[in-house]
Amino acid sequence: MTKARVIQVPSVAVHDEQARKQGVWYTDRMQAATWHLAPGQRIVAHCHPEADSLLSVISGTGEYFVYEDEEPNPSVCYVSEPDVVVVPPPPGDPGTPKGTAVGPGSLAFTPAGRFYGLVNNGTEPVIALAVTAADPSHSVYTVRMPVRAAGHGGQ
């Protein structure tokens, strides 16, 4: 049985080359992670095919963006499990997202199957909490170009 716990979200500014994701909770019913985005960084557009998501901005300002297409576009990468090698998809355009300004206290709800992300377009770091329901498909679709995993050869 999973025990209840209280987690302090780190408030230290990030200076990594890429946005930093830190998993804070994972069960077969829900997962939660904090995101730390330096100015100009983003959570790349992605979707959970069968799981709703909640993004809560704790500090900083940015833009939450969501694509209006409900079905995953064939031009995106497909990841069947978190630790598998991503196979590049055929080239394509996922479309144009709709953006909404967000800041401390903003809650962004994304229904299953919609592509969404967050960009830090401010001058201070953004810290956000992402909570996602369990996804029985065990899939994530993303528009990010795949990175070759060490020891897995070319794709």
C-alpha positions in Angstrom: 0.0 0.0 0.0 1.3 3.5 -0.9 1.7 5.8 2.1 0.4 9.3 2.1 3.1 12.0 2.2 3.8 15.7 2.0 6.3 17.0 -0.5 7.9 20.5 -0.5 8.3 21.7 -4.1 11.8 23.0 -4.6 11.9 26.7 -5.3 15.5 26.9 -6.5 16.0 28.6 -9.8 17.1 26.3 -12.7 20.0 26.9 -15.0 20.0 23.6 -16.9 20.1 23.5 -20.7 16.7 21.8 -20.8 13.6 22.1 -18.6 14.0 19.9 -15.5 11.3 17.4 -14.6 11.3 15.8 -11.1 8.9 12.9 -10.4 7.3 13.3 -7.0 4.5 10.7 -7.0 3.7 7.6 -9.1 1.0 5.0 -8.6 -1.1 2.9 -11.0 -3.8 5.6 -10.6 -1.9 8.9 -10.8 1.5 10.5 -11.4 2.8 13.9 -10.4 6.0 15.8 -11.3 7.4 19.2 -10.8 8.7 21.1 -13.7 11.4 23.8 -13.5 11.7 26.0 -16.6 14.3 28.8 -17.0 13.3 31.7 -19.2 12.8 30.5 -22.8 12.5 26.8 -21.8 9.4 24.7 -22.4 7.5 21.5 -21.7 7.3 20.2 -25.2 3.9 19.6 -26.7 2.7 16.1 -25.8 -0.5 14.2 -25.0 -1.6 11.3 -22.9 -4.1 9.4 -25.1 -6.3 8.2 -22.3 -5.5 10.4 -19.3 -6.6 13.8 -18.2 -3.9 16.2 -17.0 -3.7 19.2 -14.6 -0.9 21.7 -14.7 -0.6 24.1 -11.7 1.8 27.1 -12.0 3.4 27.7 -8.6 5.8 30.5 -9.6 6.8 32.5 -12.6 4.8 33.4 -15.7 4.4 31.6 -19.0 2.1 30.5 -21.7 0.1 27.2 -21.5 -0.6 26.0 -25.1 -3.0 23.4 -26.4 -3.6 22.0 -29.8 -7.2 21.7 -30.8 -6.9 18.4 -32.5 -8.4 15.6 -30.4 -6.6 12.7 -32.1 -2.8 12.3 -32.2 -1.5 13.5 -35.4 0.6 10.9 -37.3 3.4 13.4 -37.6 4.3 13.1 -33.9 6.7 10.7 -32.2 5.2 7.7 -30.4 6.6 6.4 -27.1 5.0 3.2 -25.9 6.8 3.1 -22.5 8.9 5.7 -20.7 12.2 3.9 -21.2 12.0 2.7 -24.8 13.8 4.1 -27.8 11.6 6.5 -29.8 11.1 5.8 -33.4 11.0 9.0 -35.5 7.7 9.6 -37.3 7.3 10.8 -40.8 7.7 14.6 -41.1 4.6 16.7 -40.5 3.1 19.6 -38.8 1.0 19.1 -35.6 -0.9 22.3 -36.3 -1.1 25.6 -34.5 -1.7 25.7 -30.7 -3.9 28.2 -28.8 -2.0 29.9 -26.0 -3.1 31.3 -22.7 -1.0 33.4 -20.3 -0.5 31.7 -16.9 1.1 32.6 -13.6 1.1 31.7 -9.9 -2.2 30.1 -9.0 -3.2 29.2 -12.6 -4.6 25.8 -13.2 -4.6 24.4 -16.7 -6.8 21.3 -17.3 -6.2 19.2 -20.4 -8.5 16.4 -21.5 -7.1 13.1 -22.7 -5.9 13.0 -26.3 -5.1 16.8 -26.5 -1.6 18.0 -27.2 -0.4 20.6 -24.6 2.7 22.2 -23.1 4.0 25.2 -21.3 6.6 27.8 -22.3 8.4 30.2 -19.9 8.2 33.5 -21.8 8.9 35.5 -18.7 12.2 36.7 -17.1 12.0 34.5 -13.9 12.0 30.7 -13.6 8.7 28.9 -13.8 7.9 26.1 -11.3 4.8 24.0 -12.1 3.2 20.9 -10.8 1.9 18.4 -13.4 -0.6 15.8 -12.3 -1.8 13.1 -14.7 -4.3 10.4 -14.3 -3.4 6.8 -15.0 -3.3 6.1 -18.8 -4.3 2.6 -19.6 -2.7 2.9 -23.0 0.7 3.4 -21.4 1.5 5.8 -24.2 2.6 9.4 -24.6 2.6 11.2 -27.9 5.0 14.2 -28.4 6.1 16.6 -31.1 9.7 16.6 -29.7 12.3 15.1 -32.0 13.6 11.8 -30.7 17.0 11.4 -29.1 19.0 8.3 -29.8 19.5 6.2 -26.7 23.1 5.0 -26.0 23.7 1.5 -27.2 20.5 1.3 -29.3 22.0 2.0 -32.7 20.7 4.4 -35.3 17.0 4.9 -35.8 
